[in-house]
Amino acid sequence: MTRPAIIFGSIGMLGSDLVAAWERVRAEEADALPPAVGVADWNVVEITDERAVGEFITRHEPRLVVNCAAYTDVDGCTRDPELAMNVNGRAPGYIAAACAKVGARMVHISTDFVFDGKSDRPYVEDDPVGPISAYGESKLAGERAAQQHLPGACIVRTAWLYGASGKNFVATMLRLGRERDELRVVSDQVGCPTYTVDLAEAILRLILAGAEGVVHVVNSGQCSWCDLARKALELAGISTPVLSITAAEFKSPTERPGYSVLSTARYTALTGRRMRSWTEALPEFIERYMSR
């Protein structure tokens, strides 16, 4: 019997696009990837329950596990750092330990928030980490827990995700652009907006390449949140003005990296592919979003 793959968080913003990409690849070439077992929610298995995770993975005996499940509410993590650590920090270790027992590979999704944002060039995988938020601390703990139990785990760091199946900045800007006379958006935080469709396809390429270790995967190019909001509204034909403000003026309860651009050179070296620009990906998402 073919050993399957397990995808935790399979109906989340990234997980749903990963499942769709997975099924497309299998339809074209059934042997390229194993059949996937989607874990849609915590009623199936509570990932913060070490025993439940172990039993679930032992029962299915997968050859691969992809962990897209996470607590991604950054301000929520600030308010409840223990919950953040349970979901983002400890659970990946439970998954990795169970994978090690059954001889499964693991891909774990992490974040640009493991960095302090003080770099003056795109971050590479072995740059020193230094999270400045509870969310970043919990995600870094998850990376380390996964690698401790499964040294060959592939850790995919990504950033600024948007997609059709979840709450995200771009969708929020499109909604608010219709509701308000003007928008005020932070312009002194710079990163790499990343479309979950592109990230999902990149994850599959890394799996097929047998990638291990940390790999940065984002759409290429960089912009501020303000730039991204303006471009999204322009593409959607929404004329609401977008005013530039500082992070200090926004007064978030969570400090965020001022600069979190990630280099994808290692991804290209591993797969032979380059990530397309965020300015190419965004129009595709806007068209998809507007046609719903």
Buried (B, 14 or more C-beta within 10 A) or exposed (E): EEBBBBBBBBBBBBBBBBBBBBEEBBEEEEEEBBEBBBBBEBEBBBBBBBEBBBEBBEEBBBBBBBBBBBBBBBEBBBEBBEBBBBBBBBBBBBBBBBBBBBEBBBBBBBBBBBBBBEBEEBBBBEBEBBBBBBBBBBBBBBBBBBBEBBEBBBBBBBBBBBBBBBEBBBBBBBEBBEEEEEBBBBBBBBBBBBBBBBBBBBBBBBBEBEBBBBBBBBBBBBBBBBBBBBBBBBBBEBEBEBEBBEBEEBEBEBBBBBBBBBBBEBBEEBBEBEBBBBBBBBBBBBEEBEEE
